[in-house]
Amino acid sequence: MSYLAKPKFHHPALPENTLGYTRRDYEGAISTLCAGCGHDSITAAIVEACFELSIAPHRVAKISGIGCSSKTPTYFLGNSHGFNSVHGRMPSVLTGASLANRDLIYLGVSGDGDSASIGLGQFAHALRRGVNMVYIVENNGVYGLTKGQFSATADDGSTSKQGVVNIDKPIDLTALALQLGASYVARSFSGDKAQLVSLIKGAIEHEGAAFVDVISPCVAFNNHEGSTKSYDYVREHNIAVNRIDVIVGRTPITVDYEPGKLELVQQHDGSWLRLRKLNAEYSVHDRRAAIDFLLEHEAKSEIVTGLLYVASDKDELHADLNTTDTPLNALSQKELCPGMARLEEINASLG
């Protein structure tokens, strides 16, 4: 059985957001993942982020690939659009859907096996093209559906549950996203709900390719001593560069914080990211410095979390392609096929 339906009854006085929805309206089926799986915490964070942003569920399209991570869209936003694609092909399906209907919020959910191995090429091209999406990787360092083999993000020197030592170098998807040109890059830990909810909210409000890498321990195959993606290891080696709040709206904002400790970053849709700096030297606007910072702390076996980079200028696929403001699926046949005379004009212009 792939899912269990949730009971429809609930407490009659649940808190509501500005649209009148409760958190239950953003939930899906009951999870069938292992008890304690970090992926369920990510699901809870997505539910909380959408509730707090007062997003109508029907405005979201959730796209996934194959793996434990790609099962999770079943467990949140049960009244949203959804498509479970094939292994590693989530980015191209999402790109096509986004080009056909730009009015939806696109949430791509993938895993380290799905994105860092068979889907690495699609991961790269979706980010470099600036597809307007939230791309979440639920990163546990193993193939959980096939009994815990190392994935491409497993750190060299880490050990499997059976005691096998990984000898391959890891792919750092966060560093790769920075290099590829993603305009919003963050990393979090499934065990840090406050940070994760805020990072997802910021990603949803961002216009462009937003990537969030979430370290998400696999309790069945990668939560033991010797793992670098276990709950204990991540908690001991977590280096957070900032704490983030998301403020929606264009009204003036006043703050009263100690100088140098807070940074306000306005996004292109008018929302604000409020960053409480935990590292005074860190700037979220310097892509090269972000990569250097990751490498510096990786050499110390530290896991950097927080908002690592957000672009100052807008870079989004629809703007680059100059697509019509009207979604393609809403255009008439005449608008989509303007006739032979117009086609001849286009062909002549290419000569």
Steps between C-alpha positions, in 0.01 A plus 500: 500500500650833391288724721241512776217752492484735796185520711287798398402601854712757683479747786229759423711795615822454301683826419427643156713710266381807308328278238308310765703180459633293790822300498292189433404648163866483398555141605476188286481129572655332802870436447613141450869589542698358793415652838749780567593553134634849442286528186185519713646805675552665160138422413391670823715803414345531153152480653590769754660728238198487267262554793692802626521653151124447451547324167188350345582128456367492143768754399781250567634235264724243670726294273725215612718217366566159655615409851397541863518878455281490191228314689457793740279725280226246577525610863451876453272732304247234415285753313782620274603396151758221495709289265726212604747468211774245428843473661704820460254665261312729738676821381401462133139419586487801730659724235239400244215553744635840599526613138143384434350668808706769670221581747570204727758467777733214408640284775752238387583229754792269440767302680876465490477185287237654274687830447870424556524181294257413220349849501818708536482633144139606538577657839776706338302627203187591698706717736715666235188589298344675798175305506264672745467225759580376847735203463528302826745212534435271797860392548572189709812369325356156423255318275238427763262312270769251399645420843749777569771508232709821501364778282712756314474747793644258757824637649821312435608319815145458631386148573187309411283320752686181405837664567605559137712814456409736216808575287335732245504880518157656566305731272408817689169603345500831686839602360393376158181709513711807575729428206210435263340837567203427728379834633395373845712234670452362850579197709319381810453202729173314539548517876497884499137579422518873577784553254356268236152654497646848450734387222212330315283810538779713358544258210127506419496880493814516284469553124746271325676173571492442877691199631478360854722208600365335816712251691240239593623197698386153392417325828504157336837509320700817581447608861785307663842591634729550202232668291547869418127547439365366830302711745786506752770583246311787337406654835864489611642642177231750396630853430207739438597825323170680565144473622232605255148644525277568197287814492236507225381835366631838393417710805791680672678287757674634805736298714678559824799272519861542588685648197685244293289211628207527257469524123182567300492362145208596274403251230350591163143419601516747788555247777782551747753259642611600847835342580644491848868452436676240708823552308580871474734450202250310284319668209206330325561703181847366416478177300874435490540568872216256572682223312825579682316499833352156427839357404671653804258342744477174307874460564418524872225236466240768576158525334405857408127575521288810443439728203830482313426718199223715352548692175466877493371500141210308350579190293198292402420282198177671392672839498796360305272344237265800495199271527146631500346607831201278420573134575535296182217270606266801503579626149255446215578295191527818296758642742700176504480453120499851343498367143729445202558870432644554846710183470648629174588829672680313776689284250599806298631673813735205560658524154 
